[in-house]
Amino acid sequence: MERGERVRRLLFGHHQSIAGTVYGTIVVMATVAAGSHGADTEAWALAVAVAVTVTVLWIAHVYSHTIAESLNRGRRLDTAEFVALARRELAIPIAAVAPIAALVLAAVGVLRVQTAGWIALALGVATLAVQGARYAAVERLGPGATAVSIALNVCLGLVIVGLKALIVH
């Protein structure tokens, strides 16, 4: 896989991991929104909060899917099945990488904390838009339905951004 493709996957996920990318993006955006307190926000603390939150929810997600798969199969998953399941769900924590990077840039003084928070949220909105377009492509939706799919995903992101704005102000 070429470097550009790796960067695109890191930022926007892959068409086979839409669910995890959307879920992880929403978790990240909600955590950034809830953890932002304007100029009083500590960038390191917010980056750690995002990382821990998304990791805990990824573990819970993998655990619950492992139980469900075991029950559906009538047996415990073997190691290869468990690893495949955990890898499939890696889109959840991967969705946090770019927003956390923006927060780390603030923590080391490259960006202002507020700027990093807004960048993290903008990355989330962009990611949700890409996922809306991917869904539309998979479903072979026409231009109007594609626009609706993208708009619904972006609106979800903008609701979270709006909540952040309400919390900070």
DSSP file (Angstrom, degrees, kcal/mol; ACC not computed):
  #  RESIDUE AA STRUCTURE BP1 BP2  ACC     N-H-->O    O-->H-N    N-H-->O    O-->H-N    TCO  KAPPA ALPHA  PHI   PSI    X-CA   Y-CA   Z-CA
    1    1 A M              0   0    0      0, 0.0     2,-0.0     0, 0.0     5,-0.0   0.000 360.0 360.0 360.0 131.4    0.0    0.0    0.0
    2    2 A E     >  -     0   0    0      1,-0.1     4,-2.0     4,-0.0     5,-0.2  -0.269 360.0-107.4 -74.6 163.2    1.5    3.4   -1.0
    3    3 A R  H  > S+     0   0    0      1,-0.2     4,-2.4     2,-0.2     5,-0.2   0.891 117.5  53.1 -59.1 -44.8    2.0    6.2    1.5
    4    4 A G  H  > S+     0   0    0      1,-0.2     4,-2.4     2,-0.2    -1,-0.2   0.891 108.9  49.8 -59.6 -40.6   -0.9    8.3    0.3
    5    5 A E  H  > S+     0   0    0      2,-0.2     4,-2.5     1,-0.2    -1,-0.2   0.893 109.5  51.9 -65.7 -39.5   -3.3    5.4    0.6
    6    6 A R  H  X S+     0   0    0     -4,-2.0     4,-2.3     2,-0.2    -2,-0.2   0.909 110.3  48.4 -62.9 -41.6   -2.1    4.8    4.2
    7    7 A V  H  X S+     0   0    0     -4,-2.4     4,-2.6     2,-0.2     5,-0.2   0.925 111.1  50.3 -64.9 -44.5   -2.6    8.4    5.1
    8    8 A R  H  X S+     0   0    0     -4,-2.4     4,-3.4     1,-0.2     5,-0.3   0.911 111.8  48.2 -59.4 -42.7   -6.1    8.4    3.6
    9    9 A R  H  X S+     0   0    0     -4,-2.5     4,-2.2     1,-0.2    -1,-0.2   0.897 111.3  50.5 -64.8 -39.0   -7.0    5.2    5.6
   10   10 A L  H  < S+     0   0    0     -4,-2.3    88,-0.4    -5,-0.2    -2,-0.2   0.912 119.4  36.5 -64.8 -42.0   -5.6    6.8    8.7
   11   11 A L  H  < S+     0   0    0     -4,-2.6    -2,-0.2    -5,-0.1    -1,-0.2   0.901 137.1  14.6 -76.7 -41.7   -7.7    9.9    8.2
   12   12 A F  H  < S-     0   0    0     -4,-3.4    -3,-0.2     1,-0.3    -2,-0.2   0.334  94.8-130.7-124.0   6.3  -10.9    8.5    6.8
   13   13 A G     <  -     0   0    0     -4,-2.2    -1,-0.3    -5,-0.3     2,-0.3  -0.285  34.8 -70.7  76.1-164.2  -10.8    4.7    7.3
   14   14 A H    >   -     0   0    0     -4,-0.1     3,-2.2     1,-0.0     7,-0.2  -0.909  35.4-111.0-131.3 154.7  -11.5    2.1    4.7
   15   15 A H  G >  S+     0   0    0     -2,-0.3     3,-0.6     1,-0.3    -1,-0.0   0.755 118.4  56.2 -61.7 -22.1  -14.7    1.1    2.9
   16   16 A Q  G 3  S+     0   0    0      1,-0.2    -1,-0.3     2,-0.1     3,-0.1   0.522 109.1  46.9 -85.1  -4.4  -14.7   -2.2    4.7
   17   17 A S  G <>  +     0   0    0     -3,-2.2     4,-2.6     1,-0.1     5,-0.2  -0.036  67.3 128.2-126.5  32.5  -14.6   -0.5    8.1
   18   18 A I  H <> S+     0   0    0     -3,-0.6     4,-2.9     1,-0.2     5,-0.3   0.917  74.2  51.4 -56.0 -46.8  -17.3    2.2    7.8
   19   19 A A  H  > S+     0   0    0      1,-0.2     4,-2.7     2,-0.2    -1,-0.2   0.937 113.4  43.1 -59.7 -49.0  -19.1    1.1   11.0
   20   20 A G  H  > S+     0   0    0      1,-0.2     4,-3.0     2,-0.2     5,-0.2   0.881 114.3  51.0 -65.2 -38.0  -15.9    1.3   13.2
   21   21 A T  H  X S+     0   0    0     -4,-2.6     4,-2.4     2,-0.2    -2,-0.2   0.925 113.3  44.4 -65.8 -44.1  -14.7    4.5   11.6
   22   22 A V  H  X S+     0   0    0     -4,-2.9     4,-2.5    -5,-0.2     5,-0.2   0.943 116.3  47.1 -64.7 -46.8  -18.1    6.2   12.2
   23   23 A Y  H  X S+     0   0    0     -4,-2.7     4,-2.4    -5,-0.3    -2,-0.2   0.945 115.0  45.5 -60.1 -49.7  -18.4    4.8   15.7
   24   24 A G  H  X S+     0   0    0     -4,-3.0     4,-2.6     1,-0.2    -1,-0.2   0.894 112.3  51.8 -61.7 -40.6  -14.8    5.8   16.6
   25   25 A T  H  X S+     0   0    0     -4,-2.4     4,-2.9    -5,-0.2    -1,-0.2   0.915 110.4  47.8 -63.3 -43.5  -15.2    9.3   15.0
   26   26 A I  H  X S+     0   0    0     -4,-2.5     4,-2.6     2,-0.2     5,-0.2   0.912 112.1  49.8 -64.8 -41.8  -18.3    9.9   17.0
   27   27 A V  H  X S+     0   0    0     -4,-2.4     4,-2.3    -5,-0.2    -2,-0.2   0.935 113.3  46.7 -60.6 -46.2  -16.7    8.8   20.3
   28   28 A V  H  X S+     0   0    0     -4,-2.6     4,-2.7     2,-0.2     5,-0.2   0.945 113.7  47.2 -61.9 -48.9  -13.7   11.0   19.6
   29   29 A M  H  X S+     0   0    0     -4,-2.9     4,-2.7     1,-0.2    -1,-0.2   0.908 112.8  48.9 -62.1 -41.8  -15.8   14.0   18.7
   30   30 A A  H  X S+     0   0    0     -4,-2.6     4,-2.7    -5,-0.2    -1,-0.2   0.897 112.2  48.9 -64.6 -39.4  -18.0   13.6   21.7
   31   31 A T  H  X S+     0   0    0     -4,-2.3     4,-2.5    -5,-0.2    -2,-0.2   0.916 112.5  47.5 -67.4 -42.8  -15.0   13.3   24.0
   32   32 A V  H  X S+     0   0    0     -4,-2.7     4,-1.1     2,-0.2    -2,-0.2   0.933 114.4  47.6 -62.3 -45.2  -13.3   16.4   22.6
   33   33 A A  H  < S+     0   0    0     -4,-2.7     3,-0.4    -5,-0.2    -2,-0.2   0.930 116.7  42.1 -62.4 -45.7  -16.6   18.3   22.9
   34   34 A A  H  < S+     0   0    0     -4,-2.7    -1,-0.2     1,-0.2    -2,-0.2   0.835 117.0  48.1 -71.4 -32.0  -17.2   17.2   26.5
   35   35 A G  H  < S+     0   0    0     -4,-2.5     2,-0.4    -5,-0.2    -1,-0.2   0.561  88.5  99.4 -88.1  -8.1  -13.6   17.6   27.5
   36   36 A S     <  +     0   0    0     -4,-1.1     3,-0.1    -3,-0.4    78,-0.0  -0.649  38.0 171.1 -83.9 131.1  -13.0   21.1   26.1
   37   37 A H    >   -     0   0    0      1,-0.5     3,-1.4    -2,-0.4    -1,-0.1  -0.238  48.6-109.2-130.1  44.7  -13.3   23.9   28.5
   38   38 A G  G >  S-     0   0    0      1,-0.3     3,-1.5     2,-0.2    -1,-0.5  -0.383  88.2 -10.8  65.7-139.0  -12.1   26.8   26.4
   39   39 A A  G 3  S+     0   0    0      1,-0.3    -1,-0.3   129,-0.1    74,-0.1   0.673 130.9  67.9 -69.0 -17.2   -8.7   28.2   27.2
   40   40 A D  G <  S+     0   0    0     -3,-1.4    -1,-0.3     2,-0.1     2,-0.2   0.569  74.0 113.8 -79.9  -7.9   -8.6   26.2   30.5
   41   41 A T    <   -     0   0    0     -3,-1.5     2,-0.6     1,-0.1    72,-0.1  -0.447  63.5-138.8 -70.5 131.5   -8.4   22.9   28.6
   42   42 A E     >  -     0   0    0     -2,-0.2     4,-2.4     1,-0.2     5,-0.2  -0.817   8.0-150.4 -87.6 121.4   -5.1   21.0   29.1
   43   43 A A  H  > S+     0   0    0     -2,-0.6     4,-2.7     1,-0.2     5,-0.2   0.908  94.7  48.8 -62.5 -44.1   -4.1   19.6   25.8
   44   44 A W  H  > S+     0   0    0      1,-0.2     4,-2.7     2,-0.2     5,-0.2   0.934 111.9  49.6 -61.7 -44.3   -2.3   16.5   27.2
   45   45 A A  H  > S+     0   0    0      1,-0.2     4,-2.4     2,-0.2    -1,-0.2   0.898 112.7  46.9 -62.3 -40.2   -5.3   15.7   29.5
   46   46 A L  H  X S+     0   0    0     -4,-2.4     4,-2.5     2,-0.2    -1,-0.2   0.908 111.9  50.3 -68.9 -41.0   -7.7   16.0   26.5
   47   47 A A  H  X S+     0   0    0     -4,-2.7     4,-2.5     2,-0.2    -2,-0.2   0.917 113.6  45.8 -61.4 -43.1   -5.5   13.8   24.3
   48   48 A V  H  X S+     0   0    0     -4,-2.7     4,-3.1     2,-0.2     5,-0.3   0.906 110.9  53.0 -67.1 -41.1   -5.2   11.2   27.0
   49   49 A A  H  X S+     0   0    0     -4,-2.4     4,-2.5    -5,-0.2     5,-0.2   0.915 111.5  46.1 -60.6 -42.5   -9.0   11.4   27.7
   50   50 A V  H  X S+     0   0    0     -4,-2.5     4,-2.6     2,-0.2     5,-0.3   0.942 114.9  47.1 -64.4 -46.9   -9.7   10.8   24.0
   51   51 A A  H  X S+     0   0    0     -4,-2.5     4,-2.0     1,-0.2    -2,-0.2   0.923 116.0  43.7 -62.1 -45.5   -7.2    7.9   23.8
   52   52 A V  H  X S+     0   0    0     -4,-3.1     4,-2.9     2,-0.2     5,-0.2   0.927 114.4  49.7 -67.4 -44.6   -8.4    6.2   26.9
   53   53 A T  H  X S+     0   0    0     -4,-2.5     4,-2.4    -5,-0.3     5,-0.2   0.943 114.0  43.9 -60.2 -49.3  -12.1    6.6   26.1
   54   54 A V  H  X S+     0   0    0     -4,-2.6     4,-2.0    -5,-0.2    -1,-0.2   0.863 114.9  50.2 -67.3 -34.2  -11.7    5.3   22.6
   55   55 A T  H  X S+     0   0    0     -4,-2.0     4,-2.7    -5,-0.3    -2,-0.2   0.931 111.0  47.9 -68.6 -45.0   -9.5    2.4   23.8
   56   56 A V  H  X S+     0   0    0     -4,-2.9     4,-2.6     1,-0.2    -2,-0.2   0.920 114.0  46.9 -61.8 -43.4  -11.9    1.4   26.5
   57   57 A L  H  X S+     0   0    0     -4,-2.4     4,-2.3    -5,-0.2    -1,-0.2   0.852 110.9  52.4 -69.2 -32.5  -14.9    1.5   24.1
   58   58 A W  H  X S+     0   0    0     -4,-2.0     4,-3.0     2,-0.2     5,-0.2   0.940 110.7  47.6 -64.6 -46.4  -12.9   -0.5   21.6
   59   59 A I  H  X S+     0   0    0     -4,-2.7     4,-2.9     1,-0.2    -2,-0.2   0.928 113.4  48.0 -59.6 -45.1  -12.1   -3.2   24.2
   60   60 A A  H  X S+     0   0    0     -4,-2.6     4,-2.7     2,-0.2    -1,-0.2   0.893 112.4  50.0 -62.6 -39.0  -15.8   -3.2   25.2
   61   61 A H  H  X S+     0   0    0     -4,-2.3     4,-2.3     2,-0.2    -2,-0.2   0.934 113.1  44.7 -64.9 -46.8  -16.8   -3.5   21.6
   62   62 A V  H  X S+     0   0    0     -4,-3.0     4,-2.4     2,-0.2    -2,-0.2   0.923 114.4  50.5 -63.8 -44.0  -14.4   -6.4   20.9
   63   63 A Y  H  X S+     0   0    0     -4,-2.9     4,-2.4    -5,-0.2    -2,-0.2   0.933 111.8  46.1 -59.3 -48.7  -15.5   -8.1   24.1
   64   64 A S  H  X S+     0   0    0     -4,-2.7     4,-2.4     1,-0.2    -1,-0.2   0.891 114.0  48.2 -66.4 -37.9  -19.2   -7.8   23.4
   65   65 A H  H  X S+     0   0    0     -4,-2.3     4,-2.9    -5,-0.2     5,-0.2   0.867 109.3  54.3 -68.4 -34.6  -18.7   -9.0   19.8
   66   66 A T  H  X S+     0   0    0     -4,-2.4     4,-2.5     2,-0.2    -2,-0.2   0.934 110.4  45.8 -63.2 -45.3  -16.6  -11.9   21.1
   67   67 A I  H  X S+     0   0    0     -4,-2.4     4,-2.6     2,-0.2     5,-0.2   0.938 114.2  48.4 -61.6 -46.7  -19.4  -13.0   23.4
   68   68 A A  H  X S+     0   0    0     -4,-2.4     4,-2.7     1,-0.2    -2,-0.2   0.922 112.9  47.0 -61.9 -44.6  -22.0  -12.6   20.7
   69   69 A E  H  X S+     0   0    0     -4,-2.9     4,-2.2     2,-0.2     6,-0.2   0.903 111.5  51.7 -64.2 -40.7  -19.9  -14.6   18.2
   70   70 A S  H  X>S+     0   0    0     -4,-2.5     5,-1.7    -5,-0.2     4,-1.3   0.923 112.4  45.6 -61.8 -43.5  -19.2  -17.3   20.7
   71   71 A L  H  <5S+     0   0    0     -4,-2.6    -2,-0.2     1,-0.2    -1,-0.2   0.909 112.4  51.0 -66.3 -41.5  -22.9  -17.7   21.5
   72   72 A N  H  <5S+     0   0    0     -4,-2.7    -1,-0.2     1,-0.2    -2,-0.2   0.859 116.7  40.6 -63.3 -34.9  -23.8  -17.6   17.8
   73   73 A R  H  <5S-     0   0    0     -4,-2.2    -1,-0.2     2,-0.3    -2,-0.2   0.610 106.2-126.7 -89.5 -13.3  -21.3  -20.4   17.1
   74   74 A G  T  <5S+     0   0    0     -4,-1.3     2,-0.3     1,-0.2    -3,-0.2   0.733  80.7  66.6  74.2  22.0  -22.1  -22.4   20.2
   75   75 A R  S   <S-     0   0    0     -5,-1.7    -2,-0.3    -6,-0.2    -1,-0.2  -0.981  92.7 -81.6-162.2 164.6  -18.4  -22.4   21.2
   76   76 A R        -     0   0    0     -2,-0.3     2,-0.1    -3,-0.1    -9,-0.1  -0.491  52.9-107.8 -71.1 142.6  -15.6  -20.2   22.4
   77   77 A L        -     0   0    0    -11,-0.2    -1,-0.1    -2,-0.2     2,-0.1  -0.444  31.9-125.7 -68.1 143.2  -13.7  -18.4   19.5
   78   78 A D     >  -     0   0    0     -2,-0.1     4,-2.5     1,-0.1     5,-0.2  -0.367  32.4 -95.7 -81.3 173.3  -10.3  -19.7   18.8
   79   79 A T  H  > S+     0   0    0      1,-0.2     4,-2.9     2,-0.2     5,-0.2   0.895 123.9  51.0 -58.6 -44.7   -7.3  -17.3   18.8
   80   80 A A  H  > S+     0   0    0      1,-0.2     4,-2.3     2,-0.2    -1,-0.2   0.896 111.6  47.8 -62.7 -40.2   -7.4  -16.7   15.0
   81   81 A E  H  > S+     0   0    0      2,-0.2     4,-2.2     1,-0.2    -1,-0.2   0.906 113.1  48.4 -66.8 -41.5  -11.1  -15.9   15.1
   82   82 A F  H  X S+     0   0    0     -4,-2.5     4,-2.8     2,-0.2    -2,-0.2   0.934 112.0  48.4 -63.4 -46.4  -10.6  -13.5   18.1
   83   83 A V  H  X S+     0   0    0     -4,-2.9     4,-2.7     1,-0.2     5,-0.2   0.905 111.0  51.1 -61.8 -41.8   -7.7  -11.8   16.4
   84   84 A A  H  X S+     0   0    0     -4,-2.3     4,-2.2    -5,-0.2    -1,-0.2   0.907 111.7  47.5 -61.5 -42.0   -9.7  -11.4   13.2
   85   85 A L  H  X S+     0   0    0     -4,-2.2     4,-1.6     2,-0.2    -2,-0.2   0.932 112.7  48.1 -64.5 -46.8  -12.6   -9.8   15.1
   86   86 A A  H  < S+     0   0    0     -4,-2.8     4,-0.3     1,-0.2    -2,-0.2   0.899 112.7  49.1 -62.4 -41.0  -10.3   -7.5   17.1
   87   87 A R  H >< S+     0   0    0     -4,-2.7     3,-1.5     1,-0.2     4,-0.3   0.903 106.8  55.5 -64.4 -41.3   -8.5   -6.4   13.8
   88   88 A R  H >< S+     0   0    0     -4,-2.2     3,-0.6     1,-0.3    -1,-0.2   0.857 110.0  46.8 -59.6 -35.0  -11.9   -5.8   12.1
   89   89 A E  T >< S+     0   0    0     -4,-1.6     3,-1.9     1,-0.2    -1,-0.3   0.406  81.0  99.9 -89.4   1.9  -12.8   -3.4   14.9
   90   90 A L  T <>  +     0   0    0     -3,-1.5     4,-2.3     1,-0.3     5,-0.2   0.694  63.4  80.4 -61.8 -17.2   -9.5   -1.5   14.9
   91   91 A A  H <> S+     0   0    0     -3,-0.6     4,-1.6    -4,-0.3    -1,-0.3   0.808  83.1  64.9 -59.0 -27.1  -11.2    1.2   12.9
   92   92 A I  H <4 S+     0   0    0     -3,-1.9     3,-0.3     2,-0.2     4,-0.3   0.982 110.6  31.2 -63.3 -58.4  -12.6    2.5   16.2
   93   93 A P  H >4 S+     0   0    0      0, 0.0     3,-1.6     0, 0.0     4,-0.4   0.838 114.3  62.0 -71.2 -28.3   -9.2    3.4   17.8
   94   94 A I  H >< S+     0   0    0     -4,-2.3     3,-1.4     1,-0.3     4,-0.5   0.852  93.3  64.9 -63.2 -31.6   -7.7    4.3   14.4
   95   95 A A  T 3< S+     0   0    0     -4,-1.6    -1,-0.3    -3,-0.3    -3,-0.1   0.708  99.5  54.6 -61.7 -18.3  -10.3    7.0   14.0
   96   96 A A  T <> S+     0   0    0     -3,-1.6     4,-2.5    -4,-0.3     5,-0.3   0.599  84.7  85.3 -90.1 -12.3   -8.7    8.7   17.0
   97   97 A V  H <> S+     0   0    0     -3,-1.4     4,-2.4    -4,-0.4    -2,-0.1   0.941  91.8  41.0 -61.3 -53.9   -5.2    8.9   15.7
   98   98 A A  H  > S+     0   0    0     -4,-0.5     4,-2.0   -88,-0.4    -1,-0.2   0.926 116.9  47.8 -65.2 -45.3   -5.4   12.2   13.6
   99   99 A P  H  > S+     0   0    0      0, 0.0     4,-1.9     0, 0.0    -1,-0.2   0.907 112.8  49.5 -61.6 -38.7   -7.5   14.1   16.2
  100  100 A I  H  X S+     0   0    0     -4,-2.5     4,-2.7     1,-0.2    -2,-0.2   0.904 107.0  55.8 -64.8 -39.0   -5.1   13.0   19.0
  101  101 A A  H  X S+     0   0    0     -4,-2.4     4,-2.2    -5,-0.3    -1,-0.2   0.910 106.4  50.4 -58.7 -41.9   -2.2   14.1   16.8
  102  102 A A  H  X S+     0   0    0     -4,-2.0     4,-1.3     1,-0.2    -1,-0.2   0.909 111.5  48.4 -61.9 -41.4   -3.8   17.6   16.6
  103  103 A L  H  X S+     0   0    0     -4,-1.9     4,-2.1     1,-0.2    -2,-0.2   0.871 109.3  52.3 -67.5 -36.4   -4.2   17.6   20.4
  104  104 A V  H  X S+     0   0    0     -4,-2.7     4,-2.0     2,-0.2    -1,-0.2   0.885 104.0  57.4 -65.9 -38.2   -0.6   16.5   20.9
  105  105 A L  H  <>S+     0   0    0     -4,-2.2     5,-2.5     1,-0.2     6,-1.2   0.869 109.0  46.6 -59.8 -35.0    0.6   19.4   18.7
  106  106 A A  H ><5S+     0   0    0     -4,-1.3     3,-1.3     4,-0.2    -2,-0.2   0.888 107.9  56.1 -70.8 -39.2   -1.2   21.7   21.1
  107  107 A A  H 3<5S+     0   0    0     -4,-2.1    -2,-0.2     1,-0.3    -1,-0.2   0.831 109.7  45.5 -63.5 -31.9    0.4   20.0   24.1
  108  108 A V  T 3<5S-     0   0    0     -4,-2.0    -1,-0.3    -5,-0.1    -2,-0.2   0.367 122.4-105.2 -94.7   5.6    3.9   20.6   22.7
  109  109 A G  T < 5S+     0   0    0     -3,-1.3    -3,-0.2     2,-0.3    -2,-0.1   0.530  90.0 113.8  91.4   6.9    3.1   24.2   21.8
  110  110 A V  S   <S+     0   0    0     -5,-2.5     2,-0.3    -6,-0.2    -4,-0.2   0.875  84.2  23.4 -77.2 -37.6    2.7   24.0   18.0
  111  111 A L  S    S-     0   0    0     -6,-1.2    -2,-0.3    -9,-0.1     2,-0.2  -0.857  87.0-105.2-122.6 158.1   -1.0   24.9   18.1
  112  112 A R     >  -     0   0    0     -2,-0.3     4,-2.5     1,-0.1     5,-0.2  -0.561  35.5-118.6 -74.2 151.2   -3.3   26.6   20.6
  113  113 A V  H  > S+     0   0    0      1,-0.2     4,-2.5     2,-0.2     5,-0.2   0.916 114.2  50.4 -60.1 -44.8   -5.5   24.2   22.5
  114  114 A Q  H  > S+     0   0    0      1,-0.2     4,-2.2     2,-0.2    -1,-0.2   0.906 110.6  50.0 -61.4 -40.7   -8.7   25.7   21.1
  115  115 A T  H  > S+     0   0    0      1,-0.2     4,-2.6     2,-0.2    -2,-0.2   0.929 110.5  49.7 -62.6 -45.3   -7.4   25.5   17.6
  116  116 A A  H  X S+     0   0    0     -4,-2.5     4,-2.7     1,-0.2    -2,-0.2   0.894 109.7  51.8 -61.6 -40.4   -6.4   21.8   18.1
  117  117 A G  H  X S+     0   0    0     -4,-2.5     4,-2.1     2,-0.2    -1,-0.2   0.913 111.4  46.3 -62.6 -42.7   -9.8   21.0   19.4
  118  118 A W  H  X S+     0   0    0     -4,-2.2     4,-2.7     2,-0.2    -2,-0.2   0.876 111.7  51.6 -68.6 -36.3  -11.5   22.6   16.4
  119  119 A I  H  X S+     0   0    0     -4,-2.6     4,-2.8     2,-0.2     5,-0.2   0.932 108.9  51.4 -63.1 -44.5   -9.1   20.8   14.1
  120  120 A A  H  X S+     0   0    0     -4,-2.7     4,-1.6     1,-0.2    -2,-0.2   0.909 113.2  44.8 -58.9 -42.5  -10.0   17.5   15.8
  121  121 A L  H  X S+     0   0    0     -4,-2.1     4,-2.5     2,-0.2    -1,-0.2   0.886 111.5  52.3 -70.0 -38.5  -13.7   18.2   15.3
  122  122 A A  H  X S+     0   0    0     -4,-2.7     4,-2.7     2,-0.2    -2,-0.2   0.900 107.8  52.2 -64.0 -39.8  -13.2   19.3   11.7
  123  123 A L  H  X S+     0   0    0     -4,-2.8     4,-2.6     1,-0.2    -1,-0.2   0.900 109.8  50.6 -60.3 -39.7  -11.4   16.1   11.0
  124  124 A G  H  X S+     0   0    0     -4,-1.6     4,-2.5    -5,-0.2    -2,-0.2   0.923 110.1  47.6 -64.1 -45.0  -14.4   14.3   12.5
  125  125 A V  H  X S+     0   0    0     -4,-2.5     4,-2.1     2,-0.2    -2,-0.2   0.924 113.5  48.6 -62.4 -43.7  -16.9   16.1   10.4
  126  126 A A  H  X S+     0   0    0     -4,-2.7     4,-2.4     1,-0.2    -2,-0.2   0.910 110.8  51.0 -62.4 -42.1  -14.8   15.5    7.3
  127  127 A T  H  X S+     0   0    0     -4,-2.6     4,-2.3     1,-0.2    -2,-0.2   0.916 109.6  49.7 -62.3 -42.9  -14.5   11.8    8.2
  128  128 A L  H  X S+     0   0    0     -4,-2.5     4,-2.1     2,-0.2    -1,-0.2   0.880 109.5  52.1 -64.2 -37.0  -18.3   11.5    8.6
  129  129 A A  H  X S+     0   0    0     -4,-2.1     4,-2.1     2,-0.2    -2,-0.2   0.926 109.3  49.6 -63.4 -44.2  -18.8   13.2    5.2
  130  130 A V  H  X S+     0   0    0     -4,-2.4     4,-2.6     1,-0.2    -2,-0.2   0.905 110.3  50.6 -61.2 -41.0  -16.4   10.7    3.6
  131  131 A Q  H  X S+     0   0    0     -4,-2.3     4,-2.7     2,-0.2    -1,-0.2   0.878 107.8  52.9 -67.0 -36.0  -18.3    7.8    5.2
  132  132 A G  H  X S+     0   0    0     -4,-2.1     4,-2.1     2,-0.2    -1,-0.2   0.904 111.0  47.0 -62.3 -41.0  -21.6    9.2    4.0
  133  133 A A  H  X S+     0   0    0     -4,-2.1     4,-2.3     2,-0.2    -2,-0.2   0.892 111.6  51.2 -67.3 -39.9  -20.1    9.3    0.4
  134  134 A R  H  X S+     0   0    0     -4,-2.6     4,-2.6     2,-0.2     5,-0.2   0.928 109.9  49.3 -62.6 -44.5  -18.8    5.7    0.8
  135  135 A Y  H  X S+     0   0    0     -4,-2.7     4,-2.5     1,-0.2    -1,-0.2   0.934 110.8  50.2 -59.4 -45.7  -22.1    4.4    2.0
  136  136 A A  H  <>S+     0   0    0     -4,-2.1     5,-2.8     1,-0.2     4,-0.4   0.888 110.7  49.7 -61.1 -39.1  -23.8    6.1   -1.0
  137  137 A A  H ><5S+     0   0    0     -4,-2.3     3,-0.8     3,-0.2    -1,-0.2   0.917 111.0  48.6 -66.3 -42.9  -21.3    4.6   -3.4
  138  138 A V  H 3<5S+     0   0    0     -4,-2.6    -2,-0.2     1,-0.3    -1,-0.2   0.903 115.7  44.0 -63.2 -40.4  -21.8    1.1   -1.9
  139  139 A E  T 3<5S-     0   0    0     -4,-2.5    -1,-0.3    -5,-0.2    -2,-0.2   0.492 108.5-128.5 -82.0  -3.1  -25.6    1.5   -2.2
  140  140 A R  T < 5 +     0   0    0     -3,-0.8    -3,-0.2    -4,-0.4     2,-0.1   0.908  42.8 179.5  53.8  46.2  -25.2    3.0   -5.7
  141  141 A L      < -     0   0    0     -5,-2.8    -1,-0.2    -6,-0.1    -2,-0.0  -0.417  26.5-113.8 -75.3 152.5  -27.4    6.0   -4.6
  142  142 A G     >  -     0   0    0     -2,-0.1     4,-2.6     1,-0.1     5,-0.2  -0.168  40.7 -87.2 -74.7 177.6  -28.1    8.7   -7.1
  143  143 A P  H  > S+     0   0    0      0, 0.0     4,-2.3     0, 0.0     5,-0.1   0.885 126.3  48.0 -57.6 -42.7  -26.8   12.2   -6.7
  144  144 A G  H  > S+     0   0    0      2,-0.2     4,-2.0     1,-0.2     5,-0.1   0.939 114.6  44.0 -65.4 -46.9  -29.7   13.4   -4.5
  145  145 A A  H  > S+     0   0    0      2,-0.2     4,-2.6     1,-0.2    -1,-0.2   0.843 111.9  54.9 -67.5 -32.9  -29.6   10.5   -2.2
  146  146 A T  H  X S+     0   0    0     -4,-2.6     4,-2.6     2,-0.2     5,-0.2   0.930 107.5  49.6 -63.5 -44.5  -25.8   10.7   -2.0
  147  147 A A  H  X S+     0   0    0     -4,-2.3     4,-2.7    -5,-0.2    -2,-0.2   0.894 111.4  49.3 -61.2 -39.4  -26.1   14.3   -0.9
  148  148 A V  H  X S+     0   0    0     -4,-2.0     4,-2.8     2,-0.2    -2,-0.2   0.921 110.2  50.8 -65.6 -43.8  -28.7   13.3    1.7
  149  149 A S  H  X S+     0   0    0     -4,-2.6     4,-1.8     2,-0.2    -2,-0.2   0.930 114.5  43.2 -59.4 -46.9  -26.4   10.5    3.0
  150  150 A I  H  X S+     0   0    0     -4,-2.6     4,-2.8   -18,-0.2     5,-0.2   0.926 113.9  51.7 -64.7 -44.5  -23.4   12.9    3.3
  151  151 A A  H  X S+     0   0    0     -4,-2.7     4,-2.9    -5,-0.2    -2,-0.2   0.889 107.6  51.7 -62.1 -40.4  -25.6   15.6    4.8
  152  152 A L  H  X S+     0   0    0     -4,-2.8     4,-1.9     2,-0.2    -1,-0.2   0.922 112.8  45.2 -62.9 -43.2  -27.0   13.3    7.5
  153  153 A N  H  X S+     0   0    0     -4,-1.8     4,-1.9    -5,-0.2    -2,-0.2   0.923 114.6  47.8 -66.0 -43.6  -23.5   12.2    8.5
  154  154 A V  H  X S+     0   0    0     -4,-2.8     4,-2.8     1,-0.2    -2,-0.2   0.906 109.2  54.4 -64.1 -40.7  -22.2   15.8    8.5
  155  155 A C  H  X S+     0   0    0     -4,-2.9     4,-2.3     2,-0.2    -1,-0.2   0.894 105.0  53.9 -60.5 -39.7  -25.3   16.9   10.5
  156  156 A L  H  X S+     0   0    0     -4,-1.9     4,-1.5     1,-0.2    -1,-0.2   0.942 111.8  45.0 -58.4 -46.3  -24.5   14.3   13.1
  157  157 A G  H  X S+     0   0    0     -4,-1.9     4,-2.3     1,-0.2    -2,-0.2   0.896 111.4  52.5 -63.3 -40.7  -21.0   15.7   13.4
  158  158 A L  H  X S+     0   0    0     -4,-2.8     4,-2.8     1,-0.2    -1,-0.2   0.818 103.2  57.7 -69.4 -29.8  -22.2   19.3   13.5
  159  159 A V  H  X S+     0   0    0     -4,-2.3     4,-2.1     2,-0.2    -1,-0.2   0.923 108.9  46.4 -61.9 -42.8  -24.6   18.5   16.3
  160  160 A I  H  X S+     0   0    0     -4,-1.5     4,-2.0     2,-0.2    -2,-0.2   0.912 112.1  50.0 -65.6 -41.8  -21.5   17.4   18.3
  161  161 A V  H  X S+     0   0    0     -4,-2.3     4,-2.4     1,-0.2    -2,-0.2   0.908 109.5  52.5 -62.0 -41.1  -19.7   20.5   17.3
  162  162 A G  H  X S+     0   0    0     -4,-2.8     4,-2.2     1,-0.2    -1,-0.2   0.890 106.9  51.9 -61.2 -39.8  -22.7   22.6   18.4
  163  163 A L  H  X S+     0   0    0     -4,-2.1     4,-2.4     2,-0.2    -1,-0.2   0.896 108.4  51.7 -63.2 -38.8  -22.6   20.8   21.8
  164  164 A K  H  X S+     0   0    0     -4,-2.0     4,-2.7     1,-0.2     5,-0.3   0.935 108.5  50.7 -61.7 -45.7  -19.0   21.7   22.1
  165  165 A A  H  X S+     0   0    0     -4,-2.4     4,-2.0     1,-0.2    -1,-0.2   0.892 111.4  48.4 -60.0 -39.9  -19.7   25.4   21.3
  166  166 A L  H  < S+     0   0    0     -4,-2.2    -1,-0.2     2,-0.2    -2,-0.2   0.895 112.4  48.4 -66.8 -39.7  -22.5   25.3   24.0
  167  167 A I  H  < S+     0   0    0     -4,-2.4    -2,-0.2     1,-0.2    -1,-0.2   0.914 114.8  44.1 -66.8 -42.6  -20.2   23.8   26.6
  168  168 A V  H  <        0   0    0     -4,-2.7    -1,-0.2     1,-0.2    -2,-0.2   0.850 360.0 360.0 -74.0 -34.4  -17.3   26.2   26.0
  169  169 A H     <        0   0    0     -4,-2.0    -1,-0.2    -5,-0.3    -2,-0.2   0.432 360.0 360.0-102.7 360.0  -19.4   29.3   25.8
